[in-house]
Amino acid sequence: MEPTLNPESGFLRFRIDFSYDGTNFSGWARQPDQRTVQGEMESAISGLTRTNVELVVAGRTDAGVHATAQVAHVDLPERDKYGKEWKPQDLIYRLNRMLTEEIRIKSVSLAPAYFHARFSALRRTYIYKIADGQRQVDPLKRFDIVPWYRHLDVARMNEASSRLLGAHDFATFCKPGGSGTTIRTLEKFTWERMGDASLVATVTADAFCYSMVRNIVGAVVCVGEGRFEPEWITTLLNNKTRVSESMVFPARGLTLVGVDYPDEKELQQRATTTIRRRDEE
């Protein structure tokens, strides 16, 4: 379907900021006979507004992946069934009552002209959490951190991660089945030892292909535990050969924590540029 940068006549576009615990969902995207974030949210919004809706999201997360700062847009009729204007605060309150506590609507706002949740975005940021060295995971935190039995060297991991920065073809680290290009611009990939001794990776790119973050995390962990030297990452990247499934880290440690957009006056240019690049590739 060709993306629309503005709603049809008689409709308004709303931006929705929300978060979710992805543990018990089969990912974001609607799927037959599967419980998904998109399916749950569209069902709630359709029930509330008495109209069929389709959400467009900034980042399509995989099964088990979480989000604290996801963004979507939806086009609604200009007025509700009673002829009244939509009140964002009422939408937030009523949707959160309809949804399970696994999904929380944080804000609803009238979107500016040419806002497109996916194609207007400049970049997405994820974090990945690891409890290495046989550290015990607090039961209340077990759903967003992955235990790893070996100690990991942060300095080696940061050296390896830095070799992936910039614009590259990340086919090595993309799971087959995704559509479109595997060329991405990785803006940030750093590791930090936190106060509770856990390791947290911060990964920022213009966009990510299917399972890319979990793949690059798994490869860098191999360096961090001493199995390979940091230079090995460069070799992997250049080979364009899909990494072993054994290197792909679990979904539960991954969380979408940010989506950045340009100023309102630059939204149209950003969206049209992204769409044109997609079509060319």
C-alpha positions as CSV (number, residue, x, y, z in Angstrom):
1,M,0.0,0.0,0.0
2,E,1.3,3.4,-0.9
3,P,1.9,5.5,2.2
4,T,-0.2,8.6,2.7
5,L,1.4,11.7,4.2
6,N,-1.9,13.3,5.1
7,P,-5.3,11.9,6.0
8,E,-8.1,11.7,3.5
9,S,-10.7,14.5,3.5
10,G,-13.0,14.3,6.5
11,F,-10.3,12.6,8.7
12,L,-7.7,13.8,11.2
13,R,-4.4,12.2,11.9
14,F,-3.4,11.5,15.5
15,R,0.0,10.7,16.9
16,I,0.0,8.0,19.7
17,D,2.9,7.6,22.0
18,F,2.8,4.3,24.0
19,S,4.7,1.6,25.7
20,Y,4.3,-2.2,26.1
21,D,5.7,-5.3,27.6
22,G,6.2,-7.6,24.6
23,T,6.6,-10.8,26.6
24,N,3.3,-12.3,25.7
25,F,2.8,-10.8,22.3
26,S,3.8,-12.3,18.9
27,G,5.4,-9.0,18.0
28,W,3.9,-5.7,16.8
29,A,2.4,-6.6,13.5
30,R,-1.1,-8.0,13.2
31,Q,-1.1,-11.8,12.4
32,P,-3.9,-14.3,11.9
33,D,-4.7,-16.3,15.1
34,Q,-1.9,-14.5,17.0
35,R,-1.9,-12.0,19.9
36,T,-0.1,-8.9,18.7
37,V,0.3,-5.4,19.9
38,Q,-1.1,-3.9,16.7
39,G,-4.1,-6.3,16.9
40,E,-4.9,-5.4,20.5
41,M,-4.6,-1.7,19.9
42,E,-6.6,-1.6,16.7
43,S,-9.3,-3.6,18.3
44,A,-9.5,-1.2,21.2
45,I,-9.5,1.9,19.0
46,S,-12.0,0.5,16.6
47,G,-14.3,-0.4,19.4
48,L,-14.0,3.1,21.0
49,T,-14.4,5.1,17.8
50,R,-16.8,2.8,15.9
51,T,-14.6,2.9,12.8
52,N,-12.2,0.5,11.2
53,V,-8.6,1.8,11.8
54,E,-5.1,0.8,10.8
55,L,-2.2,1.9,12.9
56,V,1.2,2.8,11.3
57,V,4.1,2.4,13.7
58,A,7.6,3.7,13.8
59,G,9.3,0.4,14.6
60,R,7.9,-3.0,14.0
61,T,9.2,-5.0,16.9
62,D,9.6,-8.8,17.0
63,A,7.9,-11.3,19.3
64,G,9.0,-10.7,22.9
65,V,10.6,-7.3,22.3
66,H,9.4,-4.4,24.5
67,A,9.0,-0.6,24.0
68,T,9.0,2.3,26.3
69,A,8.8,5.0,23.6
70,Q,6.9,3.6,20.6
71,V,5.1,6.0,18.2
72,A,2.2,5.3,15.8
73,H,-0.3,7.3,13.9
74,V,-4.0,6.7,13.1
75,D,-6.5,8.5,11.0
76,L,-9.9,9.1,12.6
77,P,-13.1,10.8,11.3
78,E,-13.1,14.5,12.2
79,R,-15.9,14.0,14.7
80,D,-17.1,11.1,16.9
81,K,-20.5,9.4,16.4
82,Y,-22.2,12.1,18.4
83,G,-20.7,14.9,16.2
84,K,-18.3,16.0,18.8
85,E,-14.6,16.7,18.4
86,W,-12.2,14.2,19.8
87,K,-10.6,14.9,23.1
88,P,-7.1,13.4,23.4
89,Q,-7.3,13.1,27.2
90,D,-10.5,11.2,26.9
91,L,-9.0,8.9,24.3
92,I,-6.0,8.2,26.6
93,Y,-8.2,7.4,29.6
94,R,-10.7,5.2,27.8
95,L,-8.1,3.3,25.7
96,N,-6.1,2.5,28.8
97,R,-9.2,1.1,30.5
98,M,-9.9,-1.1,27.4
99,L,-6.4,-2.4,27.0
100,T,-4.5,-4.8,29.3
101,E,-1.8,-3.3,31.5
102,E,0.8,-4.8,29.1
103,I,0.1,-1.8,26.9
104,R,-0.1,1.8,28.1
105,I,-1.1,4.8,26.0
106,K,1.1,7.7,27.2
107,S,-0.2,10.5,25.0
108,V,-2.5,11.2,22.0
109,S,-2.1,14.4,20.0
110,L,-3.2,15.9,16.8
111,A,-0.4,15.2,14.3
112,P,1.1,18.1,12.3
113,A,0.8,18.1,8.5
114,Y,2.8,15.5,6.7
115,F,3.5,13.5,9.9
116,H,4.1,9.8,9.2
117,A,5.1,7.6,12.2
118,R,7.3,5.4,10.0
119,F,8.6,7.5,7.2
120,S,9.0,10.8,9.0
121,A,11.3,9.3,11.6
122,L,15.0,10.2,11.6
123,R,16.2,7.4,13.8
124,R,15.3,4.7,16.3
125,T,17.1,3.8,19.5
126,Y,17.1,0.5,21.3
127,I,18.7,-0.8,24.5
128,Y,19.8,-4.4,25.2
129,K,20.3,-5.6,28.8
130,I,22.6,-8.5,29.8
131,A,23.3,-9.9,33.3
132,D,26.7,-11.6,32.6
133,G,29.1,-13.6,34.8
134,Q,26.3,-15.7,36.3
135,R,24.8,-12.7,38.1
136,Q,21.4,-13.4,39.4
137,V,18.5,-11.5,37.9
138,D,16.0,-9.9,40.2
139,P,12.7,-11.7,39.7
140,L,10.9,-8.4,39.1
141,K,13.3,-7.5,36.3
142,R,13.5,-10.9,34.6
143,F,11.4,-9.9,31.6
144,D,13.7,-7.3,30.1
145,I,17.2,-8.6,30.8
146,V,19.1,-11.7,29.5
147,P,21.4,-13.8,31.8
148,W,24.7,-14.8,30.3
149,Y,26.9,-17.3,32.1
150,R,30.3,-15.8,31.0
151,H,31.9,-12.5,32.1
152,L,32.0,-10.0,29.3
153,D,34.8,-7.5,28.6
154,V,33.2,-4.1,28.0
155,A,36.2,-2.5,26.4
156,R,36.5,-5.3,23.8
157,M,32.8,-5.0,23.1
158,N,32.9,-1.3,22.6
159,E,35.9,-1.7,20.2
160,A,34.0,-4.3,18.2
161,S,30.8,-2.3,18.2
162,S,32.6,0.8,16.9
163,R,33.6,-1.1,13.7
164,L,29.9,-1.3,12.8
165,L,29.3,2.4,12.9
166,G,28.4,4.3,9.7
167,A,26.5,3.3,6.6
168,H,26.9,-0.4,5.6
169,D,25.1,-3.3,4.1
170,F,24.1,-5.2,7.2
171,A,22.9,-8.3,5.3
172,T,25.2,-10.5,7.6
173,F,23.1,-9.4,10.6
174,C,19.6,-9.4,9.1
175,K,17.3,-12.4,9.3
176,P,16.0,-13.6,5.9
177,G,12.3,-12.8,5.3
178,G,12.4,-9.0,5.7
179,S,11.7,-6.9,2.7
180,G,13.6,-4.0,1.2
181,T,17.2,-3.0,1.6
182,T,19.7,-4.1,4.3
183,I,21.7,-0.9,4.0
184,R,21.5,1.0,7.3
185,T,23.3,3.8,9.0
186,L,24.3,2.9,12.5
187,E,24.8,6.1,14.5
188,K,25.6,4.7,17.9
189,F,26.5,1.3,19.4
190,T,28.0,1.5,22.9
191,W,28.1,-0.7,26.0
192,E,28.0,0.5,29.6
193,R,28.4,-1.4,32.9
194,M,25.6,-0.2,35.1
195,G,25.4,0.3,38.9
196,D,23.8,-3.1,39.4
197,A,26.7,-4.7,37.3
198,S,24.4,-5.4,34.4
199,L,25.6,-4.5,30.8
200,V,23.5,-2.2,28.7
201,A,24.0,-1.7,25.0
202,T,22.6,1.5,23.3
203,V,22.0,1.1,19.6
204,T,20.8,4.0,17.3
205,A,20.2,3.9,13.6
206,D,18.1,5.5,10.9
207,A,16.2,2.1,10.7
208,F,16.8,-1.5,11.5
209,C,16.2,-4.6,9.4
210,Y,14.7,-7.9,10.7
211,S,16.4,-9.0,13.9
212,M,19.4,-6.8,13.3
213,V,19.9,-5.6,16.8
214,R,19.8,-9.0,18.3
215,N,22.2,-10.3,15.7
216,I,24.8,-7.6,16.2
217,V,24.5,-7.9,20.0
218,G,25.1,-11.7,19.7
219,A,28.2,-11.2,17.5
220,V,29.7,-8.6,19.8
221,V,29.1,-10.8,22.9
222,C,31.3,-13.4,21.1
223,V,34.1,-10.8,21.2
224,G,33.3,-9.8,24.8
225,E,33.8,-13.3,26.1
226,G,37.1,-13.7,24.2
227,R,36.1,-16.1,21.5
228,F,37.1,-13.7,18.7
229,E,39.1,-10.5,18.3
230,P,37.3,-7.2,17.6
231,E,38.6,-7.3,14.0
232,W,36.4,-10.4,13.4
233,I,33.3,-8.1,13.4
234,T,34.7,-6.3,10.3
235,T,35.2,-9.6,8.6
236,L,31.7,-10.7,9.3
237,L,30.2,-7.4,8.1
238,N,32.2,-7.6,4.8
239,N,31.4,-11.3,4.1
240,K,27.7,-10.6,3.8
241,T,27.1,-14.2,5.0
242,R,24.3,-14.6,7.5
243,V,25.6,-15.2,11.1
244,S,24.7,-18.4,12.9
245,E,21.4,-18.6,14.6
246,S,23.3,-19.5,17.8
247,M,24.6,-15.9,17.9
248,V,21.2,-14.3,17.9
249,F,20.4,-13.1,21.4
250,P,16.9,-13.5,22.9
251,A,14.2,-11.0,22.3
252,R,13.4,-10.3,25.9
253,G,16.5,-8.2,26.5
254,L,15.6,-5.7,23.8
255,T,13.6,-2.5,24.3
256,L,12.7,0.3,21.9
257,V,13.4,3.5,23.9
258,G,13.3,6.3,21.4
259,V,12.1,7.6,18.1
260,D,13.3,10.9,16.8
261,Y,11.5,13.2,14.3
262,P,12.6,16.4,12.6
263,D,11.0,19.8,13.2
264,E,7.4,20.1,11.7
265,K,8.6,22.1,8.7
266,E,10.9,19.3,7.7
267,L,8.5,16.4,8.1
268,Q,7.3,16.3,4.5
269,Q,10.9,16.4,3.1
270,R,12.0,13.6,5.5
271,A,9.0,11.4,4.6
272,T,9.3,11.8,0.9
273,T,13.1,11.2,1.0
274,T,12.6,8.0,2.9
275,I,9.9,6.8,0.6
276,R,11.9,7.6,-2.5
277,R,14.9,5.8,-1.1
278,R,12.8,2.8,-0.3
279,D,11.3,2.7,-3.8
280,E,14.8,3.0,-5.4
281,E,16.2,0.2,-3.4
